[in-house]
Amino acid sequence: MNYEIALFFIFLQTYRKQRTLLPVRKNIMLQIYQKLKRSVDTLYHIFGLKQYEHTKGRKPALSVREGLSLGLYKQSRGSVTKKSVYDDLSGILKCSYKTFVTTINRYARIVAFILIALMKKSRGIAHIIKHIDATDIPVCLNKNASRHRTMRLLSAWGRSGKGFYFGLKLHLVADLSGNLLGFCFTPANVDDRKPVKQLIDDMEGIFIADAGYISEQLAHDLCIEGKRIFMARAKKNMKQLMSRVQQKLYDTRMLIEQNFRSMKMFFGLVTSLPRSADGYLGNYLYTLLAYVLR
């Protein structure tokens, strides 16, 4: 009996403490959101996003600025679900949860436009050494792949260093300083070498890749004398001499892996919760933009 009473008082004390901290937490969340909104305001004016505002008919519940800010807030906070974001900011949101979700997903096309513009700008000041790589993005657990319908038309079975998965690949180009310069998504069964030409077509410098990009034809097609060199690290079973300079360059390739790791661990790149293809793609695009603006 005494044990149950003690548990009850511990529960009561914890409950009161949580209720006391709840307003403080909501205030902190609001401050983070307002800070992101100021960053979005800057992008809004730089890229002329007013053209995407709905000017005819009834005024939308969320403007472009608010929609982009909410999407970035979710990924910057590493929130697992949109519902948690809706609950955090329920005091300032004047729309239903359904409207909140559909609006954020709809504005993902604007995010894609901003990403492309920012990356093109970064290419002009990028470091001469650049890296290219791809990472796995599962859309569901392997055991659920046969029943998965949402991303079935866009996904496929693929294999990474961790084993087989069902989903997409994110192909990324970044420089030595960690600036993102280009990206694209493909089904998981697409060869890593296939989108390379399109990704780096207008870039110059020294491009470093892993053994998955080995191809004499690709290296020949991408090479532009005095402007662009493409180097793929040899496989362990290949007898190929390597200079110290090449070794140093290949050793820098791990930096692009840090980009993937950060996006997955802290920006919510991988998810299986969206109920539409727009939700999945929106999650990926908002993650990339949040990471670029970090």
C-alpha positions as CSV (number, residue, x, y, z in Angstrom):
1,M,0.0,0.0,0.0
2,N,2.8,2.4,1.0
3,Y,4.6,1.5,-2.3
4,E,1.5,2.5,-4.4
5,I,1.1,5.8,-2.5
6,A,4.8,6.6,-3.1
7,L,4.3,5.9,-6.8
8,F,1.3,8.1,-6.9
9,F,3.1,11.0,-5.4
10,I,6.1,10.6,-7.8
11,F,3.6,10.6,-10.7
12,L,1.9,13.7,-9.4
13,Q,5.2,15.5,-8.9
14,T,6.3,14.6,-12.4
15,Y,3.0,15.7,-13.9
16,R,3.1,19.1,-12.1
17,K,6.7,19.6,-13.3
18,Q,5.8,18.9,-16.9
19,R,2.8,21.3,-16.7
20,T,5.1,24.0,-15.3
21,L,7.7,23.5,-18.1
22,L,5.1,23.3,-20.9
23,P,4.7,27.1,-21.4
24,V,8.5,27.5,-21.3
25,R,8.9,24.8,-24.0
26,K,6.3,26.3,-26.2
27,N,7.9,29.8,-25.9
28,I,11.3,28.3,-26.9
29,M,9.7,26.6,-29.9
30,L,8.0,29.8,-30.9
31,Q,11.3,31.7,-30.8
32,I,13.0,29.1,-33.0
33,Y,10.1,29.3,-35.5
34,Q,10.3,33.2,-35.6
35,K,14.0,33.0,-36.3
36,L,13.5,30.6,-39.2
37,K,10.7,32.9,-40.5
38,R,13.2,35.8,-40.6
39,S,15.5,33.6,-42.8
40,V,12.6,32.7,-45.0
41,D,11.7,36.4,-45.3
42,T,15.2,37.0,-46.7
43,L,14.8,34.2,-49.3
44,Y,11.3,35.5,-50.1
45,H,12.6,38.9,-51.2
46,I,15.8,37.6,-52.9
47,F,14.0,35.1,-55.1
48,G,10.8,37.0,-55.6
49,L,8.6,34.4,-54.1
50,K,5.6,36.8,-54.1
51,Q,4.7,35.4,-57.5
52,Y,3.8,32.1,-55.9
53,E,1.2,33.7,-53.5
54,H,-2.4,32.9,-54.2
55,T,-4.0,36.2,-55.2
56,K,-7.4,35.1,-56.5
57,G,-10.3,33.9,-54.5
58,R,-10.3,33.2,-50.8
59,K,-7.0,34.0,-49.0
60,P,-5.1,30.7,-48.1
61,A,-4.8,29.8,-44.4
62,L,-1.0,29.7,-44.7
63,S,1.1,32.1,-46.8
64,V,4.2,31.0,-48.7
65,R,6.4,32.5,-46.0
66,E,4.5,30.6,-43.2
67,G,4.4,27.3,-45.2
68,L,8.1,27.3,-45.9
69,S,8.9,28.3,-42.3
70,L,6.8,25.5,-40.9
71,G,8.4,22.9,-43.2
72,L,11.9,24.1,-42.3
73,Y,11.0,24.1,-38.6
74,K,10.0,20.5,-38.8
75,Q,13.3,19.4,-40.4
76,S,15.5,21.7,-38.4
77,R,14.1,20.4,-35.2
78,G,14.3,16.8,-36.4
79,S,10.6,16.4,-35.6
80,V,9.4,12.9,-36.6
81,T,5.9,13.9,-37.5
82,K,4.0,17.0,-38.8
83,K,1.6,16.5,-35.9
84,S,4.3,17.3,-33.4
85,V,5.0,20.6,-35.2
86,Y,1.3,21.4,-35.3
87,D,1.0,20.8,-31.6
88,D,4.2,22.9,-30.9
89,L,2.8,25.9,-32.8
90,S,-0.9,25.4,-32.2
91,G,-1.1,28.8,-30.5
92,I,-0.3,30.7,-33.7
93,L,-1.7,28.3,-36.4
94,K,-5.2,29.2,-37.5
95,C,-6.0,26.3,-39.7
96,S,-6.9,22.6,-39.5
97,Y,-4.3,19.9,-39.4
98,K,-5.3,18.7,-42.9
99,T,-4.8,22.2,-44.3
100,F,-1.5,22.5,-42.5
101,V,-0.1,19.2,-44.1
102,T,-1.4,19.8,-47.6
103,T,0.0,23.4,-47.7
104,I,3.4,22.4,-46.6
105,N,3.5,19.6,-49.2
106,R,2.2,21.9,-51.9
107,Y,5.0,24.5,-51.2
108,A,7.7,21.8,-51.7
109,R,8.0,22.8,-55.4
110,I,9.0,26.3,-54.2
111,V,11.6,24.7,-52.0
112,A,13.0,22.9,-55.1
113,F,13.3,26.2,-56.9
114,I,15.1,27.8,-54.0
115,L,17.5,24.8,-53.7
116,I,18.5,24.9,-57.3
117,A,19.1,28.6,-57.2
118,L,21.2,28.5,-54.0
119,M,23.3,25.6,-55.4
120,K,23.9,27.4,-58.7
121,K,25.1,30.4,-56.7
122,S,27.4,28.2,-54.6
123,R,29.1,26.7,-57.7
124,G,30.6,30.1,-58.5
125,I,32.5,30.2,-55.2
126,A,33.0,26.5,-54.6
127,H,36.3,24.9,-53.7
128,I,38.2,23.3,-56.6
129,I,38.0,19.9,-55.0
130,K,34.5,18.4,-55.1
131,H,33.0,15.1,-54.1
132,I,30.1,13.0,-55.6
133,D,28.3,10.2,-53.9
134,A,24.9,8.6,-53.4
135,T,23.1,7.4,-50.2
136,D,20.2,5.1,-49.6
137,I,16.8,6.4,-48.6
138,P,14.5,3.6,-47.6
139,V,10.8,4.5,-47.8
140,C,9.6,1.7,-45.5
141,L,10.9,-1.4,-43.6
142,N,11.9,-4.3,-45.8
143,K,9.2,-6.5,-44.3
144,N,6.5,-3.9,-45.4
145,A,7.8,-3.4,-48.9
146,S,5.4,-5.8,-50.6
147,R,2.5,-3.9,-49.1
148,H,3.9,-0.4,-49.6
149,R,1.8,1.6,-52.1
150,T,2.6,5.3,-51.5
151,M,6.0,5.4,-53.2
152,R,5.8,2.2,-55.2
153,L,5.9,3.9,-58.6
154,L,9.0,5.9,-57.7
155,S,10.9,3.3,-55.6
156,A,12.8,0.1,-56.2
157,W,14.9,-2.5,-54.5
158,G,18.5,-1.5,-54.1
159,R,21.6,-2.5,-52.1
160,S,23.8,-0.4,-49.9
161,G,26.6,-1.2,-47.5
162,K,24.0,-2.0,-44.9
163,G,22.2,-4.5,-47.1
164,F,19.0,-4.5,-49.3
165,Y,16.4,-1.8,-49.0
166,F,13.3,-0.6,-50.8
167,G,13.3,3.1,-51.7
168,L,15.3,5.8,-53.4
169,K,18.9,7.1,-53.8
170,L,20.0,10.6,-53.2
171,H,22.8,11.6,-55.5
172,L,24.8,14.6,-54.2
173,V,27.7,16.8,-55.2
174,A,29.5,18.8,-52.5
175,D,32.8,20.7,-52.3
176,L,35.6,20.4,-49.8
177,S,34.0,23.0,-47.6
178,G,30.7,21.1,-47.4
179,N,28.7,23.3,-49.6
180,L,26.0,21.4,-51.6
181,L,26.3,22.0,-55.4
182,G,23.8,19.6,-56.9
183,F,21.4,16.8,-56.2
184,C,18.9,14.4,-57.7
185,F,16.8,11.5,-56.7
186,T,16.5,8.1,-58.5
187,P,15.0,4.7,-57.7
188,A,17.4,2.6,-55.6
189,N,18.2,0.2,-58.5
190,V,19.7,3.0,-60.7
191,D,23.5,2.8,-61.2
192,D,25.4,5.5,-59.3
193,R,27.2,6.5,-62.5
194,K,24.1,7.2,-64.6
195,P,23.2,10.7,-63.3
196,V,26.8,11.9,-63.0
197,K,27.0,13.7,-66.4
198,Q,23.8,15.6,-65.7
199,L,24.8,16.6,-62.2
200,I,28.2,18.1,-63.0
201,D,27.6,19.2,-66.6
202,D,28.2,22.9,-65.8
203,M,30.8,22.4,-63.0
204,E,34.6,22.5,-63.1
205,G,37.3,21.2,-60.8
206,I,38.6,17.9,-59.4
207,F,35.8,15.4,-58.8
208,I,36.4,12.6,-56.3
209,A,34.2,9.5,-56.2
210,D,34.4,6.0,-54.7
211,A,34.9,2.7,-56.4
212,G,31.2,2.5,-57.4
213,Y,31.9,5.2,-60.1
214,I,34.8,3.4,-61.9
215,S,34.3,3.6,-65.6
216,E,36.9,4.5,-68.2
217,Q,34.2,5.8,-70.6
218,L,32.7,8.0,-67.8
219,A,36.1,9.4,-66.9
220,H,36.8,10.2,-70.5
221,D,33.5,11.8,-71.2
222,L,33.7,14.0,-68.1
223,C,37.3,15.1,-68.5
224,I,37.8,18.6,-69.9
225,E,41.5,19.5,-70.2
226,G,42.5,22.2,-67.8
227,K,39.0,22.5,-66.4
228,R,37.6,19.2,-65.1
229,I,39.1,15.9,-63.8
230,F,37.1,12.9,-62.6
231,M,38.8,10.5,-60.3
232,A,37.2,7.3,-58.9
233,R,39.1,5.3,-56.3
234,A,40.2,1.9,-57.4
235,K,38.8,-1.2,-55.8
236,K,40.9,-3.2,-53.3
237,N,41.4,-6.1,-55.8
238,M,42.6,-3.8,-58.6
239,K,46.3,-3.5,-59.1
240,Q,46.7,0.2,-59.7
241,L,49.5,2.5,-58.5
242,M,48.5,5.6,-56.6
243,S,50.5,8.8,-55.9
244,R,50.5,10.5,-52.5
245,V,48.5,13.4,-54.0
246,Q,45.8,11.0,-55.2
247,Q,45.8,9.3,-51.8
248,K,45.3,12.6,-50.0
249,L,42.5,13.5,-52.4
250,Y,40.7,10.2,-52.0
251,D,41.0,10.6,-48.2
252,T,38.8,13.8,-48.4
253,R,35.9,11.8,-49.8
254,M,34.7,11.0,-46.3
255,L,33.5,14.6,-46.0
256,I,30.5,14.0,-48.2
257,E,29.6,11.0,-46.0
258,Q,29.3,13.5,-43.1
259,N,26.7,15.5,-45.1
260,F,24.6,12.3,-45.5
261,R,25.0,11.4,-41.8
262,S,24.0,14.8,-40.6
263,M,20.9,14.9,-42.8
264,K,19.8,11.5,-41.6
265,M,20.5,12.0,-37.9
266,F,19.6,15.6,-37.3
267,F,17.4,16.7,-40.2
268,G,15.0,13.8,-40.6
269,L,15.9,12.8,-44.2
270,V,14.7,9.2,-43.9
271,T,11.0,8.7,-43.0
272,S,8.3,6.2,-43.6
273,L,5.3,8.2,-42.2
274,P,4.0,10.4,-45.1
275,R,0.7,9.3,-46.6
276,S,1.4,10.6,-50.1
277,A,4.2,10.9,-52.6
278,D,4.1,14.7,-52.2
279,G,4.7,14.2,-48.5
280,Y,7.8,12.0,-49.0
281,L,9.3,14.3,-51.6
282,G,8.5,17.4,-49.6
283,N,10.3,15.8,-46.6
284,Y,13.4,15.3,-48.7
285,L,13.4,18.8,-50.2
286,Y,12.8,20.5,-46.9
287,T,15.6,18.5,-45.3
288,L,18.0,19.6,-48.1
289,L,17.0,23.3,-47.7
290,A,17.2,23.1,-43.9
291,Y,20.7,21.6,-44.2
292,V,21.9,24.3,-46.7
293,L,20.6,27.1,-44.5
294,R,22.0,25.5,-41.3
